[in-house]
Amino acid sequence: DVLEAPRVLHEIVGIQVVAAVLNRNGVMIPLGGVKYSLDLWALLLSGSGAGRSTTISMVTPILETAGMQDLESSVRWGSAGSFYQYFSENPSGLHFWGEMAEHLRMMNDPQFATVKEWRTDRYDSFKIPPSFRFRVTGKKADTPPIVFESVPRINILATSSNDWFFRNLAEQDSAGGFLPRWLIMQASGNRRDVPIPEAPDALLLAPMANRLKQIGQLTGPADLSEILGPYGQWYIDRKSHTSELQS
């Protein structure tokens, strides 16, 4: 923790990396008759200069030391077709969006029509998406179909300044199902003053990478047996508290 970035940014980045590693392995959370994937779409909001991008960049050395650099994905798509093709070939990964506003503008462009809806439907879905098939004329110029052979498991870690995010937020983004699927974390409160950031402690790199490799060996459903009781009470308490606030 050598930056001015609030502690919560470090926590969310750490949670997201762990979720992405487990998500790639097909780890899921069973809860009675429902099951949840570890799809996590996290958006870090703050004022300018809060160190969002710098905080995220500190993940790369850990992934490289753990031999998991292939988990990281930072792709720009030129068309809706290239977008779908990418996920058919790369169904899982951790996508870093350096500026959320840029992706909002892209998905609201007519050239990328249905991309936002398709991505929204993938969240927590365990169904293989239907293939995209194009008109067949029997000529060499025919576009080959885009076929999905596995369920996309998508993790996104995005950042934005408050100003750019709200300026590029369309009504359909918040009114539909896209934005509610995001964990939006507002980095606010008192900030520390760090005129000259120190170099991260190199001795911590190997232990964190080793721990991440251990996490990467986990597969299958999560065992929630020890927390189901406390969770049930927490759920009732929170639901009651929410009802009181609404009334």
Solvent accessible surface area in square Angstrom, and as a share of the most:
residue,aa,sasa,rsa
1,D,104,0.54
2,V,27,0.16
3,L,15,0.08
4,E,49,0.22
5,A,2,0.01
6,P,22,0.14
7,R,169,0.62
8,V,38,0.22
9,L,0,0.00
10,H,48,0.21
11,E,79,0.35
12,I,11,0.06
13,V,8,0.05
14,G,36,0.34
15,I,97,0.49
16,Q,0,0.00
17,V,12,0.07
18,V,51,0.29
19,A,11,0.09
20,A,2,0.01
21,V,2,0.01
22,L,24,0.12
23,N,2,0.01
24,R,86,0.32
25,N,46,0.24
26,G,44,0.43
27,V,13,0.07
28,M,41,0.18
29,I,52,0.26
30,P,47,0.30
31,L,52,0.26
32,G,81,0.78
33,G,90,0.86
34,V,81,0.46
35,K,96,0.41
36,Y,90,0.34
37,S,9,0.06
38,L,31,0.15
39,D,10,0.05
40,L,34,0.17
41,W,0,0.00
42,A,1,0.00
43,L,0,0.00
44,L,0,0.00
45,L,4,0.02
46,S,1,0.01
47,G,38,0.37
48,S,95,0.61
49,G,61,0.59
50,A,4,0.03
51,G,24,0.23
52,R,33,0.12
53,S,73,0.47
54,T,66,0.39
55,T,4,0.02
56,I,20,0.10
57,S,63,0.41
58,M,52,0.23
59,V,8,0.05
60,T,46,0.27
61,P,58,0.37
62,I,34,0.17
63,L,1,0.00
64,E,98,0.44
65,T,65,0.38
66,A,9,0.07
67,G,53,0.51
68,M,18,0.08
69,Q,103,0.46
70,D,107,0.55
71,L,1,0.01
72,E,61,0.27
73,S,11,0.07
74,S,81,0.52
75,V,45,0.26
76,R,192,0.70
77,W,20,0.07
78,G,59,0.56
79,S,41,0.27
80,A,19,0.14
81,G,33,0.32
82,S,42,0.27
83,F,0,0.00
84,Y,11,0.04
85,Q,88,0.39
86,Y,41,0.16
87,F,1,0.00
88,S,26,0.17
89,E,114,0.51
90,N,58,0.30
91,P,41,0.26
92,S,37,0.24
93,G,6,0.06
94,L,0,0.00
95,H,4,0.02
96,F,27,0.11
97,W,6,0.02
98,G,54,0.52
99,E,30,0.13
100,M,0,0.00
101,A,0,0.00
102,E,55,0.25
103,H,18,0.08
104,L,0,0.00
105,R,127,0.46
106,M,32,0.14
107,M,9,0.04
108,N,49,0.25
109,D,60,0.31
110,P,118,0.74
111,Q,106,0.47
112,F,12,0.05
113,A,61,0.47
114,T,86,0.50
115,V,0,0.00
116,K,17,0.07
117,E,106,0.48
118,W,23,0.08
119,R,0,0.00
120,T,15,0.09
121,D,87,0.45
122,R,23,0.09
123,Y,55,0.21
124,D,42,0.22
125,S,24,0.15
126,F,69,0.29
127,K,159,0.67
128,I,92,0.47
129,P,4,0.03
130,P,108,0.68
131,S,42,0.27
132,F,58,0.24
133,R,171,0.63
134,F,87,0.36
135,R,200,0.73
136,V,123,0.71
137,T,64,0.37
138,G,70,0.67
139,K,147,0.62
140,K,213,0.90
141,A,95,0.74
142,D,40,0.21
143,T,72,0.42
144,P,99,0.62
145,P,62,0.39
146,I,18,0.09
147,V,65,0.38
148,F,11,0.05
149,E,150,0.67
150,S,52,0.33
151,V,37,0.21
152,P,1,0.00
153,R,22,0.08
154,I,2,0.01
155,N,1,0.01
156,I,0,0.00
157,L,0,0.00
158,A,0,0.00
159,T,0,0.00
160,S,0,0.00
161,S,12,0.08
162,N,45,0.23
163,D,80,0.41
164,W,123,0.43
165,F,3,0.01
166,F,123,0.51
167,R,164,0.60
168,N,30,0.15
169,L,44,0.22
170,A,35,0.27
171,E,149,0.67
172,Q,104,0.46
173,D,0,0.00
174,S,58,0.37
175,A,83,0.64
176,G,38,0.36
177,G,32,0.31
178,F,4,0.02
179,L,22,0.11
180,P,93,0.59
181,R,81,0.29
182,W,17,0.06
183,L,70,0.35
184,I,68,0.34
185,M,48,0.22
186,Q,81,0.36
187,A,10,0.08
188,S,83,0.53
189,G,61,0.59
190,N,160,0.82
191,R,109,0.40
192,R,112,0.41
193,D,128,0.66
194,V,30,0.17
195,P,124,0.78
196,I,145,0.74
197,P,76,0.48
198,E,127,0.57
199,A,88,0.68
200,P,79,0.50
201,D,77,0.40
202,A,83,0.64
203,L,149,0.74
204,L,98,0.49
205,L,55,0.28
206,A,53,0.41
207,P,73,0.46
208,M,88,0.39
209,A,1,0.01
210,N,75,0.38
211,R,151,0.55
212,L,10,0.05
213,K,83,0.35
214,Q,97,0.43
215,I,31,0.15
216,G,20,0.20
217,Q,143,0.63
218,L,101,0.50
219,T,99,0.58
220,G,28,0.27
221,P,86,0.54
222,A,35,0.27
223,D,122,0.63
224,L,35,0.17
225,S,76,0.49
226,E,159,0.71
227,I,94,0.48
228,L,86,0.43
229,G,56,0.54
230,P,89,0.56
231,Y,82,0.31
232,G,30,0.29
233,Q,103,0.46
234,W,139,0.49
235,Y,107,0.41
236,I,107,0.54
237,D,72,0.37
238,R,113,0.41
239,K,122,0.52
240,S,55,0.35
241,H,73,0.33
242,T,61,0.35
243,S,62,0.40
244,E,115,0.51
245,L,131,0.65
246,Q,150,0.67
247,S,128,0.83
